[in-house]
């Protein structure tokens, strides 16, 4: 008996004209209810009423979709591993400069501060952001270090950067808020370097 199924069509998976918006709305709900780790492309697609292939078509990976859902045009999960893989004696300062240069851009700063404030004050958002950072940033940094305490080192880096962002952009404590990116990079970079490699 021969297989009478029609050949699979190539091209973009089917979805309505509002599919992209429905996927983003479903992602926001799914991430909020289940957290980053437990949410899957399949569960988000089901919630949006589309095929999971359409989610991949529009957004690529779960990390891409998360970045779109929270609305911050900054992808540390993509950029930071390249920084860590660069010249070893410059990694600490390059990491600090990357984050500060990004937050000096008004749109990134506005959305970033909103996300930080929300994450600090929300039982839903805190684990969501923590899950994303743990899997997509801290884990990727840790894998490049190849030392037994790599995850602790990467988490210390994250704590240093988070503290710097909160102090400069959320609390706006005068000496740090008024300091230049160059000065903060020169002062904080060596601490990040020590966490990573000493």
Buried (B, 14 or more C-beta within 10 A) or exposed (E): EEEEEEEEEEEEBEBEEEBBEBBBBBBBBBBBEBBBBEBBBEBBBBBBEBBBBBBBBBBEBBBBBBBBBBEBEBBBBBBBBEBBEEEEEEBBBBBBBBBBEBBEEEEBBBBBBBBBBBBEEEEEBBBBBBBBBBBBBBBBBBEBBEEEEBBEBBBBBBEBBBEBBBBBBBEEEEEBEEBEBEEBBBBBBBBBBBBBEE
